[in-house]
Amino acid sequence: MKIIITKDYEELSAKAAEVLLGVVEQNPRAVLGLATGTTPLGLYARMIADHRENGTDYSQIRTVNLDEYKGLPEMHGQSYAYFMRKNLFEGLGITPGQTNIEDGTAEDAKQECARYDALLEALPRDIQLLGLGSNGHIAFNEPGTPFGSGTHVVALAESTVKDNARLFKDISEVPRKAFTMGIRQIMQAKKVLILASGANKAEAVYKMVKGEVTEKVPASVLQLHPDCTLIADEAAGGKL
Ligand code: GLP
């Protein structure tokens, strides 16, 4: 794993933007695997600013997102579909037809997972962007998820519900289940870029990079990826 430690979140976001823009410049038809969470917000703001200033073209880009809360429709203000539209796609002129995410309202969850598995096979990703859960999760693959997993429905860990409650009015509103891309599929991306910011990620960063490769720490699987870069700010990288 290539490791870049930055002095702060601003520098982390700038370095991450360099990597993402590099992929888009090299291949205007690239498939981008994207992530939600607060960590990529600075990166997304930079991509939008670059698009406005330099006209980087996203008209042929396709995107695939990692995960979605089960039960939330795409118009719901806390759905990941909504998050992506508001924080990235609208700013880059990316149309809904270019984007892919699990349908949180799908009645037949099994069928929805199979649909997403097939889609991921058909759309090999040039890059997969990831955030890191404080418990070492990637996407919504919680500790204990088999490394061979495909798209599945997960019962969120209590710590994840708590972490994500800050984005809801009340913790009781946080959905307890989610659809997530599996670990096997994260590993299939040609390139992986994982971002970590803040001292509350330091333990997870340490275990991901220096710990044993174990399903107890889902992100540790990235040690086995042939082209994975971690960008962490000093706070998140503090235990390395
Ligand atoms: C959620 C998402 C993850 C994300 C994680 C970290 O649980 N499913 O994909 O990486 O939160 O979020 P944040 O960047 O807000 O710390």
Boltz pocket constraint, residues with backbone or C-beta under 6 A from the ligand:
constraints:
  - pocket:
      binder: B
      contacts: [[A, 35], [A, 36], [A, 37], [A, 38], [A, 39], [A, 40], [A, 66], [A, 67], [A, 130], [A, 131], [A, 132], [A, 133], [A, 134], [A, 137], [A, 138], [A, 139], [A, 140], [A, 160], [A, 164]]
      max_distance: 6.0
